[in-house]
Amino acid sequence: MEQKYDIIIIGAGPSGTVTGKLCASKGLKVLILEKRPEIGAPKRCAEGLGKPDLERIGYTGKERFVTQKIDGGILITPNGGTIDLPPGPGGYILERKVFDKFLAYDAAKAGAKIYTKAHVFDLIRVGGKIAGVRLMYNGEQKDVYCKIVVAADGVESKIARIAGLPSGNTPNTIESGYQYEMANIDIADPHKLYTYLGNEIAPRGYIWIFPKGSHIANVGIGIGNCNEKTAKYYLDKWIAGNPGMSKGSIIEENSGGIPIGGFLESMTTDNFLAIGDAAHQVNPLHGGGLAEVSFSAQIAVDVINDAIKSGDTSNSALDKYNKLWWEKRGKNLKKIEKIVHMLEKVTDSELNMAQSSLSGQDIIDLTEGKTHKLIRIMLKNPRLATLVKYLK
Ligand SMILES: Cc1cc2nc3c(=O)[nH]c(=O)nc-3n(C[C@H](O)[C@H](O)[C@H](O)COP(=O)(O)OP(=O)(O)OC[C@H]3O[C@@H](n4cnc5c(N)ncnc54)[C@H](O)[C@@H]3O)c2cc1C
């Protein structure tokens, strides 16, 4: 391992490798350090990604990491009512273990150097400013220096905290996720995403079925963190009550935290920035973070490239990343965070009303932060009208 790079990226998840690829394509000398022995494994994801988001990072959908095409979804309310979600531009269920490796292949092809089993445990400071990273690699401690460190170390990011950013999570800003990949289950339409709502089955969250084939799917749950029972408890209970699911076999089991807001005003400091789950860049309504990578990596790379080329990697130069991200993504994600906090106060019988009041397109609009229709409906109901204040 060489001792000096322009950029060191901590974490070879999608945020790290997409950022690494784009930086290397600009001619920067890039090092990506991944603590796990294998990139992409274990997966902590339901593997859903929209077509435009995949195209934005340079893929067509024909690559072998795509397992299933998706053309819409079904939302199931607590009383079993359904709302058809329109297909829009469509999307895919990926095989993350293959997808993450493709991203790494392409980062390496663009010139980034990647090491696995390289665990960064500290930042090096010179004159009080971040100047590199300290890691364990092959049982040895190493110091490697750079002009900018990028923390792409995921939801449990320790590095952003070491850098001084308030990136820790509170029960309000993270959900507990649990998921089985299941085979030999019944799926009515394997090209649709299924989302089950209800405080009984998934308090402050939802259950999903993301099909990877006719009889195989990621079946998972995300719940708010204030429950006595675990996410696994609720998921097992729901599966046990559904014969079309309980007859299946579990071929993989995953768990993980899902950031649902708590966006950072500033994701930078001198010679340092955070990206992806490490910076809470996730849609708080559905927990999807992959689409966000396709926006934030491009924003970060332009700012990093300008900073390195101008020789000014101070916080004030990198602050452009904060400004652009908040303008292009953050403002809207913050609105969506308000929707999430409002929905936490809605009862199951009020959720049931959604079936007669909201169309599938209205639901899609909500996931994009558009609340006008929802507010009109809420204002007609005395109790819901009192919740409108949470959306403003
Ligand atoms: C149950 C569940 C279901 C989900 N479903 C979806 C979905 O369907 N669609 C979607 O878009 N998003 C989904 N997400 C969210 C999505 O998985 C994340 O947003 C995405 O993986 C974030 O990418 P990232 O690169 O920021 O972080 P990660 O993918 O978490 O990558 C971080 C990497 O950093 C490495 N690392 C951490 N610390 C260090 C260190 N100190 N040194 C070196 N390496 C380190 C980790 O090993 C890891 O490889 C889901 C999440 C969960 C938990």
The ligand as a MOL file (V3000), in Angstrom:
LIG
                    3D

  0  0  0     0  0            999 V3000
M  V30 BEGIN CTAB
M  V30 COUNTS 53 58 0 0 0
M  V30 BEGIN ATOM
M  V30 1 C -32.8240 -4.1300 5.7250 0
M  V30 2 C -32.4430 -3.0500 4.7510 0
M  V30 3 C -33.0840 -2.9670 3.5150 0
M  V30 4 C -32.7180 -1.9630 2.6110 0
M  V30 5 N -33.3150 -1.9430 1.3840 0
M  V30 6 C -32.9570 -0.9990 0.4760 0
M  V30 7 C -33.5160 -1.0000 -0.8410 0
M  V30 8 O -34.2860 -1.8850 -1.2200 0
M  V30 9 N -33.1240 -0.0150 -1.7030 0
M  V30 10 C -32.2400 0.9590 -1.3400 0
M  V30 11 O -31.9640 1.8570 -2.1500 0
M  V30 12 N -31.6840 0.9730 -0.1180 0
M  V30 13 C -32.0050 0.0100 0.7990 0
M  V30 14 N -31.4030 -0.0090 2.0260 0
M  V30 15 C -30.3910 1.0050 2.3180 0
M  V30 16 C -29.0820 0.7100 1.5480 0
M  V30 17 O -28.6650 -0.6060 1.7770 0
M  V30 18 C -28.0100 1.7060 1.9840 0
M  V30 19 O -28.5380 3.0090 1.8580 0
M  V30 20 C -26.7440 1.6040 1.1270 0
M  V30 21 O -26.1080 0.3590 1.2530 0
M  V30 22 C -25.7930 2.7040 1.5660 0
M  V30 23 O -24.5850 2.5800 0.8940 0
M  V30 24 P -23.2590 3.1210 1.6060 0
M  V30 25 O -22.1620 2.8670 0.6340 0
M  V30 26 O -23.4740 4.5070 2.0870 0
M  V30 27 O -23.0900 2.2200 2.9000 0
M  V30 28 P -22.8620 0.6440 3.0090 0
M  V30 29 O -23.4550 -0.0630 1.8630 0
M  V30 30 O -23.2860 0.2760 4.3780 0
M  V30 31 O -21.2810 0.4950 2.8990 0
M  V30 32 C -20.4150 0.9270 3.9320 0
M  V30 33 C -19.1510 0.1000 3.8250 0
M  V30 34 O -18.1860 0.6390 4.7120 0
M  V30 35 C -17.4850 -0.4540 5.3180 0
M  V30 36 N -16.8970 0.0540 6.5720 0
M  V30 37 C -17.5560 0.4720 7.6750 0
M  V30 38 N -16.6900 0.9080 8.6010 0
M  V30 39 C -15.4430 0.7690 8.0560 0
M  V30 40 C -14.1400 1.0450 8.5410 0
M  V30 41 N -13.9400 1.5770 9.7630 0
M  V30 42 N -13.0620 0.7590 7.7390 0
M  V30 43 C -13.2570 0.2360 6.4830 0
M  V30 44 N -14.4880 -0.0570 5.9880 0
M  V30 45 C -15.5610 0.2180 6.7540 0
M  V30 46 C -18.5890 -1.4850 5.5510 0
M  V30 47 O -18.0550 -2.7770 5.7420 0
M  V30 48 C -19.3890 -1.3540 4.2560 0
M  V30 49 O -18.9170 -2.2150 3.2390 0
M  V30 50 C -31.7300 -1.0070 2.9590 0
M  V30 51 C -31.0940 -1.0840 4.1980 0
M  V30 52 C -31.4270 -2.1010 5.0850 0
M  V30 53 C -30.7070 -2.1970 6.4050 0
M  V30 END ATOM
M  V30 BEGIN BOND
M  V30 1 1 1 2
M  V30 2 1 2 3
M  V30 3 2 2 52
M  V30 4 2 3 4
M  V30 5 1 4 5
M  V30 6 1 4 50
M  V30 7 2 5 6
M  V30 8 1 6 7
M  V30 9 1 6 13
M  V30 10 2 7 8
M  V30 11 1 7 9
M  V30 12 1 9 10
M  V30 13 2 10 11
M  V30 14 1 10 12
M  V30 15 2 12 13
M  V30 16 1 13 14
M  V30 17 1 14 15
M  V30 18 1 14 50
M  V30 19 1 15 16
M  V30 20 1 16 17
M  V30 21 1 16 18
M  V30 22 1 18 19
M  V30 23 1 18 20
M  V30 24 1 20 21
M  V30 25 1 20 22
M  V30 26 1 22 23
M  V30 27 1 23 24
M  V30 28 2 24 25
M  V30 29 1 24 26
M  V30 30 1 24 27
M  V30 31 1 27 28
M  V30 32 2 28 29
M  V30 33 1 28 30
M  V30 34 1 28 31
M  V30 35 1 31 32
M  V30 36 1 32 33
M  V30 37 1 33 34
M  V30 38 1 33 48
M  V30 39 1 34 35
M  V30 40 1 35 36
M  V30 41 1 35 46
M  V30 42 1 36 37
M  V30 43 1 36 45
M  V30 44 2 37 38
M  V30 45 1 38 39
M  V30 46 1 39 40
M  V30 47 2 39 45
M  V30 48 1 40 41
M  V30 49 2 40 42
M  V30 50 1 42 43
M  V30 51 2 43 44
M  V30 52 1 44 45
M  V30 53 1 46 47
M  V30 54 1 46 48
M  V30 55 1 48 49
M  V30 56 2 50 51
M  V30 57 1 51 52
M  V30 58 1 52 53
M  V30 END BOND
M  V30 END CTAB
M  END
